């Protein structure tokens, strides 16, 4: 199917021929007039390999050229008999040839106009109409073998059974049987689009194809269409397999699947006509919902409402129209390019491809592939941003984890991969998981896990990695550029912020500016997933960070930030347990070692100096707040403040980066607690 049209004049045909002449494919265009056709083309007939039939030619020329490899109808013929004769021009030498019909489904109906039928007797007109309808059904049929359908039309028997194996329907059926959707013979699940077309036909029956498509596409104007489509989504009536090409909801696709719905008996066509000013009759068609379509629509609604359990009965499987095939081809090309890029990325980073399951490389996703990609991209980002020391430290921690794996494997007489999978070692190194329980929860269930946890903690502490996670150990290091003895890093001496013990709702309730944003398809946002795992299931932040649904680990500080964010939505959080979980957890029970009362007051002072109100503003400049605390509130050094504002990340020392990172973490705790209604000493 594509658009209609054709070679409407000899000059158009000749121009098209000239465009193809330079190619290796020789083309002959069959036009209405033999005299016009013969002069320019007869001289090249001996080498013709491609024949194009324009539409609506009443005096088509049929010649016997043995080497025609392809016949293309640019628009439908008027009868099955005419089509059969013209495709017979191909392959007359006994070799393989191809025949293609390019036609819009609505083009068939024009042959019922008086322009084509006025001079026909009633008997001939009825015969032609029957043959035209048969040709139209033949073109729309997505299941029956093409050769078999033609033979049946002429009441001839098949010598090859039910499948010739060479037409588009047979090839699609064969490819579908070999693929994932074998029982559907290469058809596609187009339930979503079909249901909307059927509902539009029910609501506004008797519409021409274009208006029916407009009604189905504008489902937002009809509440029932919206409800139907959303309910179908909820019942997974519209779902495709993971990694499969998307099913677009466009007018083009809706229009392309109408013939399939008619062919399957879900929609019906009714002929209408009107008289032109000249008195000529013009025919057109309207589409309506059939009883079969009504049954399907009713069952789909019942299933969406929970009244039926038979999901497969409400599926609509149709042959993929050309637009969808083009989309799938583009999707597959993109997927192939991604697979090649994935392999190239890993190879360039020195990752042996045998460490990643072939199935994950082919699918382009999976926990092992995700872990390796996350590791490679993290190191690349760190080095490109000038943070080579941190990249080296992470690689060193990975080597430390792998060394433990080798030693444990030798001691237990096991293969290293049986002790610890390499992709899990990368996750542990990235998340710096130093808690034995979190390691066990992530899958490290072997003797010696306590030793691994201690080695990770010691290496992270010795190499300054603890600054990379929220609330990680920085509070125990006094001093710094603006530090004081006995306080947290860069902060004044003081007492830790006292937290309530046990699950506590925010004193101030939900933050008025908190906006709940669901994920794709209505999925829970990441912060809510982390909060549920921590608060409701009792999982530790490190375990949550290590075992993400995506397969890619996240920093523990990210999980802690998620749980803190739950406070803004009025959720109960066991803050004492959150503050005491590794990393951090250096204070007494119920004490927030990551933030002191004096640091809270320093942040309040910086907020006032900058004329901010963080509780009344959903966006505030965290960088300005951190620099104001470090260089004005704690140091009173305006010159250092200006230099810090202009400094680029690559010019800062590691000590300075760790200092600022620690205060960013303090700001996070301070803001979330303050927005939730907590106060020092309250």
Secondary structure as UniProt FT lines:
FT   HELIX           10..21
FT   STRAND          27..30
FT   HELIX           34..41
FT   HELIX           42..47
FT   STRAND          50..54
FT   TURN            55..56
FT   TURN            66..67
FT   STRAND          70..74
FT   HELIX           80..87
FT   TURN            88..93
FT   STRAND          98..102
FT   HELIX           105..112
FT   HELIX           114..117
FT   TURN            118..119
FT   HELIX           122..140
FT   HELIX           146..153
FT   TURN            154..155
FT   TURN            161..162
FT   HELIX           168..178
FT   TURN            180..181
FT   HELIX           182..184
FT   TURN            185..186
FT   STRAND          188..189
FT   HELIX           191..203
FT   HELIX           209..217
FT   HELIX           219..221
FT   HELIX           223..234
FT   TURN            235..236
FT   TURN            242..243
FT   HELIX           251..263
FT   TURN            264..265
FT   STRAND          267..275
FT   TURN            277..278
FT   STRAND          281..289
FT   HELIX           291..304
FT   TURN            305..306
FT   HELIX           312..314
FT   STRAND          317..318
FT   HELIX           322..348
FT   TURN            349..350
FT   HELIX           353..355
FT   HELIX           358..363
FT   HELIX           367..384
FT   TURN            385..386
FT   HELIX           388..412
FT   HELIX           416..419
FT   HELIX           422..431
FT   HELIX           436..442
FT   TURN            447..448
FT   HELIX           449..462
FT   TURN            463..464
FT   HELIX           465..468
FT   TURN            470..471
FT   HELIX           474..476
FT   TURN            481..482
FT   TURN            485..486
FT   TURN            489..490
FT   STRAND          496..498
FT   TURN            507..508
FT   TURN            512..513
FT   HELIX           520..522
FT   HELIX           526..531
FT   HELIX           532..536
FT   HELIX           541..546
FT   TURN            549..550
FT   HELIX           556..568
FT   TURN            569..570
FT   HELIX           575..580
FT   TURN            589..590
FT   STRAND          591..596
FT   HELIX           597..609
FT   TURN            610..611
FT   TURN            614..616
FT   HELIX           622..628
FT   HELIX           629..633
FT   TURN            634..635
FT   HELIX           638..646
FT   HELIX           649..651
FT   HELIX           654..675
FT   TURN            676..677
FT   TURN            680..681
//
